[in-house]
Amino acid sequence: MSVVIDPAFDPVPSLSRTVDVTVVPVAAVDEAPARACFVAAEGDLPACDCVAGASREALAAAGFTGAKGQTLVLPGTQLRVLVGVGAGIATAAELRDAVAAFARAAREVASLAVDLTAAPEVPVADAAIAATEGALLARYRFDALKGDPKTVELEQLALGAGESDTEAAQAGVDRGLILARTAMVARDLANTPPRHLSAEKFATVIEELAPRFGLETEVFDREALMELGTGGLLGVNAGSVEEPRMIKLSYRPADEEGHLALIGKGIMYDSGGISLKPSNAMHAAMKFDMMGAAAVFASMTALRDLGVDTAVTGWLMCTDNMPSGSATKLGDVLTMRGGKTVEVKNTDAEGRLVMADGLVLATEEERRPDAIVDIATLTGAAMMALGTRTAAMLANDDSVAEQLQAAADKTDENIWRFPLDHRYRDQLKSNVADLSNIGGQYAGVILAALFLNEFVDGTPWGHLDIAGTMQAESDDLWRSVGSTGFGARLLAEFAADFEAPAGE
């Protein structure tokens, strides 16, 4: 039985907030309450009013050298913020970071302005996307549960562009707003405490929101999941008083070109089950263990607005993982959708169990997908290997891997490809079942992916392990404290540019 905490609580507050982002003549930037001035670490100071009459020596005396990410606020009738850009702004990612630094430094101001011509090496449409994302994501806050939030919300962002670039800049703004919204929806959902967002509540929220974005929804409760034989999802849910939910989302454009399946891990809270996690900071962060499902849903809210012509089916595998007298025990054997049996040697390796059912169901679709991508906060090994700024990626198909990498490059959500090394496959053998859910002590990222690969039936497939990138412990440029929303923008861009891998 679900616990109702606050029936009026909105788990996606970002959808009720709007920011007016406009393209203006460059001269109008000077009229905004706060403007950015990008300053390199070397060379002449920029020719703008922000630094008129100043010298590098004077700025250095104030502690500002132009180092990347450094800011200096110059008060006045108009708040001027000097933003260090190091060697300069040569890429959209560098501009996104610089605008984010500005937006944070001017956090008490609701109306900001940025001159896009200050980054001439970045195509204006890309610059507008990056600036829009940088400002909106930097100013994101999840304060829906605070009685008196002190946050000054961003209300206006003016982007200065030359007259001949206005149309391209506006197109960039439009796309940037869609992608920023996508990330914020994922952040909202993942930041919501588990008591406020059970699997059942998550399904209800999606059913309410999906039609708004041109998505069809089908929700499967426990009884329906039993009929489907989803032993992985039901096995993980066995210790919980909350029902599981599988949520199937469908996006069907008028003129379909290809079919993509996205599978998201939705562990609403992960205690580890019988293999209980230690009560430390990581345990407290396990409300983020549903970020894969949040990223899939959020990415699909962008598809219609981005004009994606690929059909996309999303499978969100949702439950919490709790210890109790009815919980799955170590040594239990679960029967997955499709009939494979899995010996559970560690109940904290639960994500791969719920994902396996989703992968099989995706391959069974009447219109088989041209590719499958799954996304999950799957292994601590990914964090140990790559830290908190880069996610692990594995794939059984080079085209899928290359397209995921291209989307990651666009969004500056860094990924690194690991080898799908089948020499480790024997570690997943079981004496009593077809597979074990864990292998040996080492190569945890690869072993988890090899397990998932058993369920894709040869379909071109990519896997994103976002365990390390799921949260920011403090504000970091456009990555606001809490859930990062990692993967939502990446998957939206991946779907927008998707091309079916060539057959053998």
N, C-alpha and C positions, 0 to 999 in steps of 0.2 A: 504494500500500500504506500503510495507516494505521500510524503509529508508536505503539506501546503504551508509555506512560511509567510508569504505575502502575495495574495492573489493579484495585487496591482503592480507587482514588480515587472519592470521591462528589461529583459535580458539583452536586448539589442538597442540601447539608447542612441547609438550613433545614427540610426536611421531617422530619428526625429530631429536631428540637428542639421542645419544647412550652413554652408560657408559660401558667400558670394565671391566667386573668383572671376575677375574681369581682365581683359586685355586693354591696356590704355596706352596712349602716346608716352614716349619716354619722359617727356617733360612733366607729365602728370605724376610721376613717381615722387617728385619733390613735395607734392601736396598731401601725401599720406601722413598719418600720425607717427608712423615709424617706417624707416627705410633701411635697407642693407647697403653696405658699401664693401665690396670684395677687395681685399688688399693682399698682394703677393708678398712673400718673404724677402724678395730682392727686386731691384729695379726702381723705376720712378713710381711715386704714389699715383693712384688713379686720379683722373681729372674730373672730380666731382666735388660738390660743395661740402661733403662730409669731412674731407681732409684739407679743405682750403686753408692755406697758411700754415699747415702743420709740416713737420719734418720727421724723418725716421728717428732721429735722435729724441725728439719730443715724445713720439709714440712709444719708443723703447723705454723711456723714463717712466711712462705710465704702465709699463709691463706688457706692451703689445708689440710683437715682432712680426706678425703676419704668418706665424706658424699655422699649419692646417688645423681648423676647428677652433682656433682661439678667437675670442670676441672681446670687444671693448665698447661699452655703451657711452655715447656722448649725449648728455641730456640737453634739452632745449625745447623750444616751441614744437619742433619736430624731433622725435627720438631718432638719433642716428646710431647705427650699430656697425662698427667695423668688424668684418669677418675675415680671419686669416685663411688663405687658400694655398699656402705653401708655394709650390712651383707654378700654380695657376690652375684654372679650371679647363680641363681638356676633354672631360667625359660627362655624360649625364649623371653618372653616379657621384662624381665629385661635386656637381652642382646641387644634387639632392642633399648631400651632406652639408654643404655650405648654407643652403636655405634653412635646413633644419637647425643648424647652429644659431642662425639669426632668429628664427622663430622662438627658440628657447630663451635666448638672451632678452627678447622683447616680450616675455611671457605675460607681462601685466598690461599689454596693449592689445586691443581687439581688432585693429585694422593695420595691416602690413603692406609694404610695397617692395618689389624686387625688379631691378632693371635687367631684363634678359640679355640685352646687348653687351652686358659685362662678361658674358661667356660666349664670345663669337665663334669659338671652335665647335660648339655644340649646335647641331641643327635646331632651328627654333621650335619645331614641334616637340622634339625630344626634350628641349630645355623647359618648355611649358609643362610637359608631363612631370618631369623631375621636380620642378619648383613647386608645383601643386601638391605632389605627394610629400615632398620634404616638409612643407609648412603644416599640412593637415595632420600628418602622422606624428610629427614632433609635438604638436599641441594636443594630441589625443590624451584623454584621461578617462579612466573608469571610476566614476564617482557616484554611480547610481544608488549605492547603499549608504552614502554619506548624508547626514541630515542637513549639513550646512557646508557644501563644497566651496572651497575658496578659489577654485580655478577660474581664470578669466578665459572664456571661450573665444576662439578665433571666429570672427564674424565676416571679415573682408580681407581679400588678398588681391592686390593690383599687380599685374605683371606688365612691365613696360616693354614694348616692341616697336620696331620701325613700321612705318605705314605699309610697306610692301609685304611685311611678315605677319600682318594682323590675322589673316585667315588661317595660316598654318599654326600660329600661336593659339588661336581659339580652338582649333581641332585638338591640339595638345592638352589644353585645359579640360576639354570635354572628356578626353580619355583619362587624364590624370584624376579627375573627380571620380570616375567609375572605379579605377584601380584603388584609390585611397579608401573609398567606401568599402570595397571588397576586403581590404586588410582590416579595417575597423570593425566590420561585422564579425570576422574571425576572432579578433581580440576581445570584443564584447562577450562572445559566447564562452571563450576559454577563461576569461577573467571571472565569470560568474561562479560563485561558490557552489559546490556539489549539492548542498541541500536545496538550493534554489533552482538547480537545473539537473534533474534526474534524466534518465533516458526517455522516460515517458513524457516529461515536460519538454524536452528537446524536440521530440517528435511533434508535439502540439505547436510549439513555436514555428517549426518549419512548415507544418500544414497551413498555418495562418499566413506566413510570409511568402511561400513559394509562388502562389498565383500572381503576386505583385511583380515578379520577375520572369513571368512566362514559363514557369516550371510546373510539371505535374508531379504529384506525390502519391506514393503508396506506402502505408505503414503496416508493419507486421508485428503483432504482439506475440506473447509467449506461445499461445496455442497455435498460431500460424507458423511460428518458427519450429515448433515440434513437428508439424505436418511436413515442413520442408526438410527436416532432418539436419538442422544446423547445430550439430553437436558441439562445435567449438564455442559458439556464442552462448548456448544454453549451459555448457559446462562451466564457463567463466561466471555466469550469472548465478550458479547454483547456491552460492553462499549469501545471496542478497535478498532483502525483503522487497527491493524494487524490481519491477518487471523489466526485462530487456526490450529493446526495440531495434528492428532493422528498418531503415528508412531508405526507400528507393526513390531517387529523383530522376526525372526525365526532361531533357531539353531537346526539342525537335524543331529545327528551323524549317522554313517553307521549302527550301531547296537544299536537301541534305547532301553533303559531300563527305562521306566517311562516317565512322562510328567509333567513339572513344568511351572507355569505361574508367571511372575513377572510384577507388575504394578508400574509405577513410576509417581509421581506428577511432572509435568513440568510447573509450573507457572513461566514464564520467568522473570516477575517482578510483584510484588504484592503491589499495592497501597492501597489495602483494598476495592477498588471499592467505592460505595456510603458510606459504613462504613469506611471512610477514616482513615488510620493510622495517628498517630501524626508524625510530621516531626522531628524524632530523629534518633539516631544511628541505631536503629533496622530497621527503614524505609529504611535507606540507604543500609542496608544489604539485602534487599529483592531481589537483583539479585540472591541470593543463594536459592530462593524459588523453583528453578527447580532442586535442588540437588538430589531428588529422581529419576527423569528421567535420570539425568547424571549418577547416581550410577547403575541403571539398564543397561543402554547402556554399560558403562565401564565394568561392570562385565561380560557382554556377549562377550566382545572382548577377554576375557580370556578363554572361554569355550573350544574352539578347541585345543588351546595350552596346556591346562591342561588335555586334553584327557577325558573330561566329556562325559559319555555315556547316560545321561538323556537328552531328548529333552526339550528345553526351548523356551517358547514364551514370548516375552516382549511387553508390552503395555505402550507407553509413551504418557501421556495426557498433551498436551502442548498449552498454551495460556498465555497472560498476563491478569491482572485483573485491569481494569482502570475505573475511573469515567467519565461519559459523559452524554449527553442527551439521549443516547440510552442504557445506562447501566441498568442491572437488578436492580430493586428497592426492598427495604425491603417490604415484603408482597407479592411479585410476587411468582407464583407457576410454577416450572419447572417440565417437564415430563422426567424422566430418561430413558435411554435405558432399555427396558423390561417393561415399563409402570408405574412404581411407580412414584407418584407425591410428590414433596418436596416443602414446603413453605420456602422461603428464609427469615429468620429473622435477618440475619447478612451477608452482602456480603463479609466480611472478613473471613468467614468460608467457603471459596471457594474450598479449596483443596479436601475436602471430596466429593464435587459435581462432580468434574472432575474424581476423582478416582472411584466413583460409576459406571459411564459408563464403565470404563475399567474393573472393576470387573465383571459386567454382561457379557460383551463380552467374557471374559475369560471363563466363565462357559458355554457359548454357542458354544464353539469350537467343531467341529465334534469329535475330540478326547479330551474328557473332561480331564482337568489336574488332576493329583493325588493330587496336592496341589497348593495353590495360596499364594504368599507373596507380600504384597505391602509395599512400602517405601515412606515416605513423610515427609517434614518439615511441620508438621500439626498443632501443638498446642503450644502456649506459656506456657500452663499448664505443658507440659513435661519439659520445661526448668526450670520452677519454682520448680517442684518437684525434678528433678534430676540434675540440673545444666548443665554445658557445656561439661562434659566428659562422660556422660552415656545417652544412648537413651532408650526410653520406648518401650517395646515389649508386645503385647497382642496376643492371639491366641485362636481359638476355638478347637484346637487339641493339646494334650500334645506332641505327636511325633514331630509335626512341631516346637513347642516351644523348645523342647530339642535339635533339630537339629540346630535351629538358635542360641541357647546358645552355642553349641559346636563350631560353626563357629566363634562366637564372641570371645570365649576363644582363638581360634587359632590366630586371627588377633589382639587381644587386642583392639578391638572396643567394648567397654563395653555396655551391654544392661541389663535392669532389667525388669522382667515380672510383669505387672500389672494384676489384675483380670478383666476378661470380665464379669463384675457384672451386670446381667440382671435386677436387682432390680431398676436400674436407667433408664431402657428402657422407662418408661412412660413419662419421661421428654422430649422425642423426639416426643410426640404426637402433632398433629396440628388440629385445628378446621376446616380447609379448605382443607387439603391435607393428604396424607398417612403418611407423616413424616415432621418434622421441621429439619432444618439443624443445629440447636443448641439446647442445653437443658438449664439447670439451671446454677447458678453461680459456682458451685463446680464440681469436678470430670471431668474436661474437657478432660483429656486424655481418660478416659473410655467412656465418651459419644461419642467422635469422633469415637472411635473404634466400639462402638455399632451401630452407624450409618452405618459404612462400612460393618459390619456383616450382615446387612439387604440385601446386594446385592451379597453375595457369594453362595447363594442357597445351604447351607449345605456342601459345599466343604471344606475339611481341609484347614485352612487359618491362616496365621500369618501376623501381622502388626508391622512395625517399624516406630516409630515417632521420627525423627531425628532433630527436630527443635532446640534443645539445642546444638547438636553436629555439626551443619552444618559449623561453622566457628571457627577459632582461631583468637583472637584479637591481639595476638603477637606470636612469635615463641615459641613453646613448644615441645622440643625434636623432634620427627619425625613429629609432626603436625606443618607444616609451616603456617605462617600468611596468612589469607584468607580462602578460602574453604579448609576443611579438607579432602574432598572426602569420608567422612564417609559412610560406607555401601557397597562400591564397592568391596573391598577385601572380606568383610563378605559374600556378596551374591555369589561371585565366589567360595569361599570355601563351602558354603552351597550347591550350585549346584553340586560341585565336589563330595560331600559325600552323596548326597540326596538319601533317601530311602522312597518309597511311604508308607504313613501311612497305617497300617492294617485296613481293613474294619471292620465294626461292626459285 
